[in-house]
Amino acid sequence: MAKTVDYKSLSLMDALDLAILVEEEAQERYEEFAHQMTVHHTPEAARFFLLMEQNEAKHKVLLTVRRKKLFGSAPRRVTREMLWDIEAPDYDGARAFMTLRQALQVVLAAETKAHDFFDYNLQYITNPGVRTLFEELRSEESEHQEAVRIELARLPEGPDPDPGDYVDEPNAQ
């Protein structure tokens, strides 16, 4: 049985490890999506997912440096098995032949999901340092949502492609 995170007794070291793992999971998912979009010849969506992968990597590095400064090389007690899809976009979010608008909508949903995670769990946090970290992370997710909304607003209006337009005709066997 997988162990879960007890947010009431979460230490600052564990909270930083959780945040690092959240960024790592999102980074990997965006990397997968960028690859999928490259394979499907949708370069705008691929470039945006790659940009998001790089952003998540930067956040992970910043959190890792912070953790190392405070706790050195103390072993992690929080593992990936204890988390699932906190910030990573949903696997079914990527579609063949995605537009940039669709990619931005996938990212907006992921950033909203992460914000809601930190916001919801603040009710259980009793450690002042952890509380400050979760408030900071929640605020960053709000900033990320706003940045994505700005990018969405800059895009010209237009119909999204119909996925049926890309369905291959059946072949005789």
Buried (B, 14 or more C-beta within 10 A) or exposed (E): EEEEBEBEEBBBBBBBBBBBBBBBBBBBBBBBBBBBBBEBEBEBBBBBBBBBBBBBBEBBEEBBEBBEEEBEEEEBBBEEEBBEBBBBBEEEBBBBBBBBBBBBBBBBBBBBBBBEBBBEBBEBBEBEBBBEBBBEBBEBBBEBBEBBEEBBEEEEEEEEBEEEEEEEEEEEE
